[in-house]
Amino acid sequence: MKTTDIYNIHFDKNINAVVMEWNGYANSLQFREGTELMLNTLIQNKSTKVLAQVQNMTLIGSEDQVWLQNHFLPRAIQFGFRSIAIVKPQSHFNKVAIESVAEKIDKDKISVKFFDNTDEAIECLKQIN
């Protein structure tokens, strides 16, 4: 588990998923560090699922969106990343940013689902093996 003021990344064995909790604005270094930590935690726990609690995250910068799409996600898929349940951001700008990235993801490789609250997202992840 790794916690900073910006993110908390840990594995939840009850749902067999990596949990990412983001708060406020993450600069590019923080965003990429937290995202890489998520992948390492996924690999270490032989999981395929992520719960992204981004409701309090301010924004993913445009360069980081491109990095996520072109560099991070293809690598994450190779390591077994298959499902993500995203709790919708309150920030309109971050909602648009996350939806923009999600639209470009190959749905045959990663299941992306959006939820209004954490409980709904957890219930969905529990149904995925």
Residue pairs with C-beta under 8 A, 6 or more apart in sequence:
1 8
1 9
1 10
1 11
2 8
2 9
2 10
2 34
2 37
3 9
4 30
4 34
5 23
5 24
6 22
6 23
6 24
6 25
6 26
6 30
6 34
7 20
7 21
7 22
7 23
7 26
7 30
7 34
7 37
8 19
8 20
8 21
9 18
9 19
9 20
9 21
9 34
9 37
9 38
9 41
10 18
10 19
10 41
11 17
11 18
11 19
11 41
11 44
11 45
11 47
12 18
12 19
12 51
13 45
15 49
15 51
15 122
15 125
15 126
16 45
16 47
16 49
16 125
17 47
17 49
17 50
17 51
17 85
17 125
18 38
18 41
18 42
18 45
18 47
18 49
18 50
18 51
19 50
19 51
19 53
20 34
20 38
20 50
20 51
20 52
20 53
20 54
21 53
22 34
22 52
22 53
22 54
22 56
22 57
23 56
23 57
24 56
24 57
24 58
25 57
25 58
25 59
26 34
26 57
26 58
26 60
28 61
28 63
28 64
31 60
31 61
31 64
32 64
32 67
32 72
35 68
35 72
36 72
38 50
39 72
39 75
39 76
39 79
39 81
41 47
42 48
42 50
42 76
42 79
42 80
42 81
43 79
43 80
46 80
47 80
48 80
48 81
48 82
48 83
48 128
49 82
49 83
49 84
49 85
49 125
49 128
50 81
50 83
50 84
50 85
51 84
51 85
51 87
51 118
51 121
51 122
51 125
52 84
52 85
52 86
52 87
53 87
53 118
53 121
54 86
54 87
54 88
54 89
54 94
54 98
55 87
55 88
55 89
55 90
56 89
56 90
57 89
57 91
57 94
58 91
58 93
58 94
59 91
59 93
59 94
59 97
60 68
60 94
60 97
60 98
60 101
62 97
65 97
65 100
65 101
68 101
69 101
69 104
69 105
73 81
73 105
73 110
77 109
77 110
81 110
82 109
82 110
82 111
83 110
83 111
83 113
83 125
83 128
84 110
84 111
84 112
84 113
85 113
85 115
85 121
85 122
85 124
85 125
86 98
86 102
86 112
86 113
86 114
86 115
86 121
87 115
87 116
87 117
87 118
87 121
88 95
88 114
88 115
88 116
89 95
89 98
99 114
102 112
102 114
105 112
111 128
113 121
113 124
115 121
115 124
